Structures are given as structure tokens and as C-alpha cells.
Amino acid sequence: MAKSSRRTKALLAAKSKLINPTQLGGIETSVLDNGPGRGTRIAWVNTGSALRYKVLIDRGLDIADAFFGPHSLCWHSFGGITAPTRALDRGFDWLRGFYGGLVVSCGPTHLGPPTIRNGEELGLHGRHSNTPATLESLLNPDLTTGQTTMAITGTVRTAKVFGPNIELRRTITSELGQPAINITDTFRNLGNETVPHVWLLHINFGYPLLDAGSELLWSGKTIPIIGCEQFFSRSNKFKLVPQPLPAHKGAGEACAFIEPKTDRNKMVSLGVHNPKLGLAVEIRCSMKQFQRVLNWQHWGPRGEYVCAIEPLNSPMWAVPDTARKTDPSHRLRPGQTRTYQTSIVVHSRPSDITALRRRVAGRK
């Protein structure tokens, strides 16, 4: 995704001045040893640029912290990182383990409000977030060979005797010296029956990237969910980040679907721009893989100040049984695979932010 590799080339040129490439960047794994997240495996990724981020291996290889220089890019809930537990699979208990963070994945067989399907209770947003991954590989840069990619790959299983049995293989990569995160998710149905399939990336932004006057970047049709029509009306500047709103105390929030403009290859760019900081974050993905984007705004006072841009593979929030049976995007046949690719890129140069705006509008 990154437009220029000048920083990467400069780091490669410095190989005669160091013997250990971790001096410039790379991935380091460790285990949290305190608080509610105690025992959780993590991986800190130092991209060699101003971007660094924390992968939660035991929380489905999702991403918690993300910083660009001194600036946090994402929101953290008061509860913070918790260890994975199946105890949060029911009702709305998923919220008790929702740490915020940059990327929280939802699915792979259910997302949205709790429900009961074929006698089975399905909790808010599915089981993925509380499922530990099995690490397959960890790749670090090697300046002696010119290897500049860093990557972490693991598998996450949604498994039960009699099914469903779905395996996700996730790879997260960054290039040395470039402020970008690339996520590739490949699902495979290893069971012997067709199973429901839904997938959403809950990408959560927070202060100081989000502040009064920051802009939410997308072009296309905005479709409010029921009860949020006034918030997303033309008279309300809903793409301009406000100060904390009293109306968003407690569970006050606003949500809408986005049908974004794409380029000729069905690629879409969305994101956030803070003109005071001179920073923008771009989310880039394919509408051939995802179908819509959800926008969640929760400008609660006293720290509940967050906005999420969420690509999802469903045209609606909760997929009815009728759609699940007729739309092939909502199911996986035995042996079938499906892949989703998403990039998150930080831009700090004015020319790159201008180029981002053109991509948001569906232009090159």
C-alpha cells in the first residue's frame, strides 16, 4: 500500500552499520503478566517507521494498541485487554471483553445481536475474538539477504463435534520502514456440511487521531439503521467528529451502513483525517470480498469516545435465515475457501493525504 519505499531503501543501505536487524524493526513476542489480560500471548510489531502495533495472539490474532509516533490511533475500553474465555460467548457478554483496539474481528458464523439458531445460543458478534490462535510462523527482516518483510501467521479454529468446523488462516504483514498493516484472512470449511459464514472487521479509532474537527472519510450512500435517521441526516455534519455528546451517555450511539464508491477494480478507501495533527489513516479493501461497510459512532463523555469503520461481507447487520440459505456469500460449502484482504495505512505527508482523498472519491 505504501507509495514510497525510500525509507525502506535507506534502512537497507545502513546494514553495514548494525549487526542485529531488530535495531531497526521487527516482531517480538511476549506474554502479559499482570491484570485481567495476564497470560495472554502478544506480539509487538515495530515497522521501522513511526508505526508500531500490538497483535493479540490469544485473541484471534487481532490488533490492540497502534501508535504513530507519540499518537495513539485507536480507542481502548476501560476494561482493557482480557484473557480469552468461552464464558463471554452468550448474550451481550462479548462487551465485557471488548478492549477496543485497532482491529477486533467478528464472526465467523454469526455477527450482530445475540440470537438463537437451531436451538443454539449465539452471542454478540460471534466467537472469534475469544479464541486463541495457533502460530504457524513468524518472519523478521534480514538485511543481509535484503528481506524487508515482517509477518506473523496463525490459524484460528471454530470447532465443534458435528460441526461447524472452520479454520481461519490469518497473516499480518508490514514492510520495514513503511507505516502500513496488511491483513489476509483465508477461511476454509473443514467440515462435511455447508455452514453459515459472516465476517466483519471492527476497526476502532480514538483520541488523539479522533478529536473535534477530525474528518471521517468515505464517499457513497449512507443508510442509517432504524432509530439513527436524524443523526445521519444531511442537516447533521455526521462526518465531522464532534466534542463528546451527552446523548451518547451509556449505550447512546449511532450506526449506519455505507455503500462506498469504488474504483474500476472495486477497491475502496475509507478512513479518518485529523488536520490538526496532519495525520490520516486509510482503510483499503475490496468490495468484491466485502459487501458493505458499517459506521459506528459513540461520542460518549468521560472516555467513551470512539468511532469504528467496519468492512463486512454481508449487505445487512443480522443475516436472516432466508438470505443465509440463498446468498452464497453467507455460507461455506465443505472444502470451500474464502479470502479477505485489508490494508490499514498511516499518511503524514500532505501529498499522500491529497491522494487518499482522491481514492476515497473513487478516483486514482
C-alpha positions as CSV (number, residue, x, y, z in Angstrom):
1,M,0.0,0.0,0.0
2,A,2.7,2.5,0.9
3,K,3.5,4.8,-2.0
4,S,7.2,5.2,-1.5
5,S,9.9,2.8,-0.4
6,R,12.6,5.4,0.2
7,R,12.6,4.8,3.9
8,T,13.0,1.0,3.3
9,K,15.9,1.6,0.9
10,A,17.6,3.9,3.4
11,L,17.3,1.2,6.1
12,L,18.8,-1.4,3.8
13,A,21.7,0.9,3.0
14,A,22.5,1.1,6.7
15,K,23.2,-2.7,7.0
16,S,27.0,-2.1,7.3
17,K,26.3,-0.1,10.5
18,L,24.5,-2.7,12.5
19,I,24.6,-6.4,13.1
20,N,21.1,-7.1,14.5
21,P,18.1,-6.0,12.3
22,T,15.9,-5.6,15.4
23,Q,17.7,-2.4,15.9
24,L,15.6,-1.1,13.0
25,G,12.4,-3.0,13.4
26,G,10.7,-6.4,13.6
27,I,8.4,-8.6,15.7
28,E,8.9,-9.6,19.3
29,T,6.6,-12.0,21.1
30,S,5.9,-12.0,24.8
31,V,3.2,-12.7,27.4
32,L,1.2,-10.2,29.5
33,D,1.9,-10.9,33.2
34,N,-0.5,-8.5,35.1
35,G,-4.1,-7.6,35.3
36,P,-7.1,-9.2,33.5
37,G,-5.0,-10.0,30.5
38,R,-2.5,-12.0,32.4
39,G,-1.2,-15.0,30.5
40,T,-2.2,-13.6,27.1
41,R,0.3,-14.0,24.3
42,I,1.1,-10.9,22.3
43,A,3.4,-9.7,19.5
44,W,4.8,-6.2,19.3
45,V,5.4,-5.1,15.7
46,N,7.9,-2.3,15.2
47,T,7.6,-1.4,11.5
48,G,10.8,0.7,11.4
49,S,8.6,3.7,10.6
50,A,6.7,5.7,13.2
51,L,4.0,3.0,13.2
52,R,4.1,0.2,15.9
53,Y,1.3,-2.1,16.9
54,K,0.4,-5.0,19.3
55,V,-1.1,-8.2,18.0
56,L,-3.1,-10.3,20.5
57,I,-2.2,-13.9,19.6
58,D,-4.6,-15.3,22.2
59,R,-7.5,-13.1,21.0
60,G,-7.7,-14.3,17.4
61,L,-4.6,-12.5,16.1
62,D,-6.5,-9.2,16.4
63,I,-4.7,-5.9,16.9
64,A,-4.9,-3.9,20.2
65,D,-2.6,-0.9,20.5
66,A,-1.5,1.1,17.5
67,F,0.7,4.2,17.6
68,F,2.1,6.5,15.1
69,G,5.0,8.3,16.8
70,P,3.5,9.7,20.1
71,H,-0.1,9.5,18.8
72,S,-2.5,6.6,19.6
73,L,-4.6,5.7,16.6
74,C,-7.3,3.6,18.4
75,W,-9.6,3.6,21.4
76,H,-9.1,1.5,24.5
77,S,-12.0,0.5,26.7
78,F,-11.8,0.9,30.5
79,G,-11.6,-2.9,30.9
80,G,-8.6,-3.2,28.6
81,I,-7.2,-6.5,27.3
82,T,-8.7,-9.6,29.0
83,A,-7.6,-13.2,28.6
84,P,-9.8,-15.3,26.2
85,T,-12.7,-17.1,27.7
86,R,-15.7,-19.0,26.4
87,A,-17.7,-17.5,29.2
88,L,-18.3,-14.4,27.1
89,D,-19.9,-16.3,24.2
90,R,-23.5,-15.6,25.4
91,G,-25.8,-12.7,25.2
92,F,-24.1,-9.3,25.3
93,D,-21.2,-10.6,27.4
94,W,-18.8,-10.0,24.5
95,L,-18.8,-6.4,25.6
96,R,-17.1,-7.4,28.8
97,G,-14.1,-8.5,26.9
98,F,-14.2,-5.8,24.2
99,Y,-10.9,-4.0,24.7
100,G,-11.4,-1.6,21.8
101,G,-8.1,-1.7,20.0
102,L,-7.4,-1.1,16.3
103,V,-8.9,-4.4,14.9
104,V,-11.4,-6.7,16.5
105,S,-12.8,-9.4,14.2
106,C,-16.4,-10.6,14.4
107,G,-17.7,-13.9,13.2
108,P,-17.2,-16.3,11.5
109,T,-20.6,-17.9,11.8
110,H,-22.5,-15.1,13.5
111,L,-22.3,-11.3,14.0
112,G,-24.6,-8.7,15.3
113,P,-27.1,-9.0,18.2
114,P,-27.5,-12.3,20.2
115,T,-29.9,-14.8,18.7
116,I,-30.8,-18.5,18.8
117,R,-30.3,-20.6,15.7
118,N,-31.3,-24.2,15.5
119,G,-31.5,-24.3,19.3
120,E,-28.0,-22.9,19.8
121,E,-27.5,-19.6,21.6
122,L,-25.2,-17.2,19.6
123,G,-23.7,-14.3,21.5
124,L,-23.0,-10.8,20.2
125,H,-20.5,-10.7,17.3
126,G,-19.6,-14.4,17.4
127,R,-16.8,-16.4,19.0
128,H,-13.6,-15.3,17.1
129,S,-12.4,-12.6,19.5
130,N,-12.2,-15.0,22.4
131,T,-10.4,-17.8,20.5
132,P,-6.6,-18.2,20.8
133,A,-4.6,-18.7,17.6
134,T,-2.0,-21.3,16.9
135,L,1.1,-19.7,15.5
136,E,2.4,-21.1,12.2
137,S,5.3,-18.8,11.5
138,L,7.0,-15.5,12.4
139,L,9.1,-13.7,9.9
140,N,11.5,-10.9,10.7
141,P,13.5,-8.7,8.4
142,D,17.0,-9.8,7.4
143,L,19.2,-7.1,6.0
144,T,21.9,-9.5,4.9
145,T,19.5,-11.0,2.3
146,G,17.5,-7.9,1.6
147,Q,14.4,-9.4,3.3
148,T,12.4,-6.4,4.4
149,T,9.0,-8.0,5.2
150,M,7.9,-8.9,8.7
151,A,4.9,-11.2,9.1
152,I,3.0,-13.2,11.7
153,T,0.8,-16.1,10.6
154,G,-1.5,-18.3,12.6
155,T,-4.7,-20.3,12.5
156,V,-7.9,-19.8,14.5
157,R,-10.4,-22.7,14.7
158,T,-14.1,-22.5,15.2
159,A,-14.7,-26.1,16.0
160,K,-17.2,-28.5,17.5
161,V,-18.0,-32.2,17.2
162,F,-20.7,-32.5,14.5
163,G,-19.7,-29.0,13.2
164,P,-19.3,-26.3,12.3
165,N,-15.5,-26.8,11.8
166,I,-14.0,-23.7,10.2
167,E,-10.3,-22.7,10.1
168,L,-9.1,-19.2,9.6
169,R,-5.5,-18.7,8.4
170,R,-4.5,-15.1,9.1
171,T,-1.3,-13.4,8.0
172,I,-0.4,-9.9,9.2
173,T,2.5,-8.2,7.3
174,S,4.3,-5.0,7.4
175,E,7.3,-3.7,5.3
176,L,10.3,-2.4,7.1
177,G,10.2,1.4,7.1
178,Q,6.6,1.7,5.8
179,P,3.6,2.7,8.1
180,A,1.2,0.0,6.8
181,I,-0.5,-3.1,8.1
182,N,-1.7,-5.7,5.7
183,I,-4.2,-8.4,6.9
184,T,-5.0,-11.5,4.8
185,D,-7.8,-13.8,6.1
186,T,-8.5,-17.1,4.5
187,F,-11.4,-19.3,5.7
188,R,-11.8,-22.9,4.9
189,N,-14.7,-25.2,5.8
190,L,-13.1,-28.4,7.0
191,G,-16.4,-29.9,8.0
192,N,-18.7,-32.1,5.9
193,E,-21.8,-29.8,5.8
194,T,-22.4,-26.3,4.5
195,V,-22.2,-23.8,7.3
196,P,-23.2,-20.1,7.8
197,H,-20.4,-17.6,7.3
198,V,-20.2,-13.9,8.2
199,W,-17.1,-11.7,8.7
200,L,-16.6,-8.1,10.0
201,L,-13.5,-6.2,10.9
202,H,-14.3,-3.8,13.8
203,I,-11.7,-1.1,13.2
204,N,-11.8,1.3,16.1
205,F,-10.4,4.8,16.1
206,G,-9.8,7.0,19.1
207,Y,-8.2,10.1,20.6
208,P,-5.9,11.9,19.6
209,L,-6.4,10.8,16.0
210,L,-10.1,11.4,16.6
211,D,-10.8,14.8,18.1
212,A,-13.2,17.6,17.5
213,G,-12.7,18.7,13.9
214,S,-11.3,15.4,12.6
215,E,-13.0,14.1,9.4
216,L,-14.4,10.7,8.6
217,L,-13.5,9.9,5.1
218,W,-15.9,8.0,2.8
219,S,-17.9,8.6,-0.4
220,G,-21.1,6.9,-1.3
221,K,-24.5,6.2,0.0
222,T,-25.1,6.3,3.8
223,I,-28.0,4.2,5.1
224,P,-28.8,4.8,8.8
225,I,-30.1,1.8,10.8
226,I,-33.5,2.3,12.4
227,G,-33.5,5.0,15.0
228,C,-30.4,6.8,13.7
229,E,-32.0,8.7,10.8
230,Q,-31.8,12.1,12.4
231,F,-28.1,11.7,13.4
232,F,-27.2,10.8,9.8
233,S,-29.4,13.4,8.2
234,R,-28.0,16.0,5.8
235,S,-28.5,18.7,8.3
236,N,-26.1,17.0,10.8
237,K,-22.5,17.0,9.8
238,F,-22.0,13.4,10.7
239,K,-18.6,13.1,9.0
240,L,-17.2,15.8,11.2
241,V,-16.1,14.5,14.6
242,P,-17.8,16.4,17.5
243,Q,-17.0,17.0,21.1
244,P,-18.4,14.4,23.5
245,L,-22.2,14.2,23.2
246,P,-24.5,14.0,26.3
247,A,-26.9,12.0,24.1
248,H,-24.2,9.3,23.8
249,K,-24.0,8.6,27.5
250,G,-24.4,4.9,28.4
251,A,-25.3,3.0,25.3
252,G,-26.1,6.1,23.2
253,E,-24.7,5.6,19.7
254,A,-25.4,6.0,16.0
255,C,-24.9,3.4,13.3
256,A,-25.2,3.4,9.5
257,F,-24.3,1.2,6.6
258,I,-22.1,2.7,3.9
259,E,-22.2,1.7,0.2
260,P,-18.9,3.3,-0.7
261,K,-17.7,4.5,-4.1
262,T,-15.1,2.2,-5.6
263,D,-12.5,2.4,-8.3
264,R,-12.7,0.4,-11.5
265,N,-11.2,-2.6,-9.7
266,K,-13.9,-2.5,-7.0
267,M,-11.3,-1.3,-4.4
268,V,-12.5,1.2,-1.8
269,S,-10.6,3.6,0.5
270,L,-12.1,5.0,3.7
271,G,-10.6,6.4,6.9
272,V,-10.0,9.3,9.2
273,H,-8.1,12.6,8.8
274,N,-7.0,14.8,11.7
275,P,-5.9,18.1,10.0
276,K,-4.5,19.5,13.3
277,L,-2.1,16.6,13.6
278,G,-1.5,16.3,9.9
279,L,-2.4,12.6,10.1
280,A,-4.8,10.4,8.2
281,V,-5.4,6.6,8.4
282,E,-6.7,4.8,5.4
283,I,-8.6,1.5,5.3
284,R,-8.4,-0.1,1.9
285,C,-10.2,-3.3,0.9
286,S,-12.1,-4.9,-2.0
287,M,-15.9,-4.7,-2.4
288,K,-15.6,-8.0,-4.3
289,Q,-14.7,-9.6,-1.0
290,F,-16.7,-7.4,1.4
291,Q,-20.2,-6.2,0.5
292,R,-20.7,-3.1,2.7
293,V,-19.2,-1.0,5.4
294,L,-20.7,-0.2,8.8
295,N,-20.0,3.0,10.6
296,W,-20.4,3.1,14.4
297,Q,-20.2,6.5,16.3
298,H,-20.2,6.6,20.1
299,W,-19.1,10.0,21.3
300,G,-19.8,9.3,25.0
301,P,-18.5,11.7,27.7
302,R,-15.7,10.6,30.1
303,G,-13.7,8.5,27.7
304,E,-16.3,6.5,25.8
305,Y,-15.2,8.4,22.7
306,V,-14.8,6.1,19.7
307,C,-15.7,5.7,16.1
308,A,-15.4,2.5,14.1
309,I,-15.3,1.8,10.3
310,E,-16.2,-1.8,9.8
311,P,-16.0,-3.7,6.4
312,L,-18.3,-6.7,6.4
313,N,-19.2,-9.4,4.0
314,S,-23.0,-9.0,4.5
315,P,-25.3,-6.5,3.0
316,M,-27.2,-6.3,6.3
317,W,-26.4,-6.3,10.0
318,A,-28.0,-9.6,11.1
319,V,-28.4,-12.1,8.3
320,P,-31.9,-13.7,8.1
321,D,-32.1,-17.5,7.6
322,T,-33.6,-16.9,4.2
323,A,-30.7,-14.9,3.0
324,R,-28.2,-17.3,4.6
325,K,-29.7,-20.1,2.5
326,T,-29.9,-18.3,-0.8
327,D,-26.9,-15.9,-0.8
328,P,-23.6,-17.9,-1.3
329,S,-21.6,-15.1,0.4
330,H,-23.2,-16.1,3.7
331,R,-22.2,-19.7,3.7
332,L,-19.2,-22.0,3.1
333,R,-19.6,-25.4,1.4
334,P,-17.4,-28.3,2.6
335,G,-13.9,-27.7,1.5
336,Q,-14.7,-24.2,0.2
337,T,-12.3,-21.3,1.0
338,R,-12.9,-17.5,1.0
339,T,-10.2,-14.8,1.4
340,Y,-10.4,-11.2,2.6
341,Q,-7.6,-8.7,2.3
342,T,-7.4,-5.4,4.2
343,S,-4.8,-2.7,4.5
344,I,-4.5,0.0,7.1
345,V,-2.1,2.7,6.2
346,V,-1.0,5.9,8.0
347,H,-0.4,9.0,5.9
348,S,1.5,12.0,7.3
349,R,2.6,13.8,4.1
350,P,0.2,16.4,2.6
351,S,0.6,14.9,-0.9
352,D,-0.3,11.4,0.4
353,I,-3.3,12.8,2.2
354,T,-4.4,14.5,-1.0
355,A,-4.0,11.2,-2.9
356,L,-6.1,9.5,-0.2
357,R,-8.9,11.9,-0.8
358,R,-8.9,11.1,-4.5
359,R,-9.1,7.3,-3.7
360,V,-11.9,7.9,-1.3
361,A,-13.8,9.6,-4.1
362,G,-13.2,6.6,-6.3
363,R,-10.6,8.3,-8.4
364,K,-6.9,7.3,-8.9
